[in-house]
Amino acid sequence: MNMLEADSILLEYGGRKILQNIYLKVEKGNIVGLLGRNGSGKSSLLEVIYGIKKAQNCSVRIDKKYVSKLYQQPNAAAYLPQRQFVPGYLKVAEALRLYEVNVLEADSYFPELQRMLPQRLDQLSGGEQRLIETIMVISCPAPFIMLDEPFSNLMPLHVERIKAWLSVLKATKGILISDHYYRDVLALSDQVYLLNNGGRTILLQEPMQQLRDFGYIY
């Protein structure tokens, strides 16, 4: 599995088009950033691609082959949503095991992980829970990972470690990342798409300048 593509996506509510004119490509070896203002539909786009939100029209392909629900494809993709998704009663070690996380590799970036392993998720702080869920997704064996606000609620030190790890992992994965910390996304990304308020993705050739031109930053 070397390339994930999504296009022909139409999502509308009550006659209002949220997503249209979408094209997005994630290749193994690349980190692709997805930026857009709050309410532009970034989370909806990720959910449609992953197959957990139904759109009026959608085409998602892996290596040019159509897939109806990405999340049902064995070992194809993993998704980090904005909301907490791991039950609080699970112990950290159990949660990591479910996602086949390489604990030794994770521990090399986050030595504090060792003390968390025997704890339940609901015994951790909000930032620690988010860190564990992010580790689960980025370290699982899936060749494509989609991250929605992975830096949310993380300490700056943890953000830098996640960025360093993602830069290594991209050698064997295709990574799609959306976060309102746009400078971190730009620093990581090989390609950047802007999702405008008309529901259209624009591949940016000169990200900083174009983000200013489109009014995303000033």
Secondary structure as UniProt FT lines:
FT   STRAND          3..13
FT   TURN            14..15
FT   STRAND          16..19
FT   STRAND          23..27
FT   TURN            28..29
FT   STRAND          31..35
FT   TURN            38..39
FT   HELIX           42..50
FT   STRAND          57..62
FT   TURN            63..64
FT   STRAND          65..67
FT   HELIX           70..72
FT   TURN            74..75
FT   STRAND          77..80
FT   TURN            88..89
FT   HELIX           92..98
FT   TURN            99..100
FT   HELIX           103..109
FT   TURN            111..112
FT   HELIX           113..116
FT   TURN            117..118
FT   HELIX           121..123
FT   HELIX           126..139
FT   STRAND          144..148
FT   TURN            150..153
FT   HELIX           156..169
FT   TURN            170..172
FT   STRAND          174..178
FT   HELIX           182..188
FT   STRAND          191..195
FT   TURN            197..198
FT   STRAND          201..204
FT   HELIX           207..213
FT   TURN            214..215
//
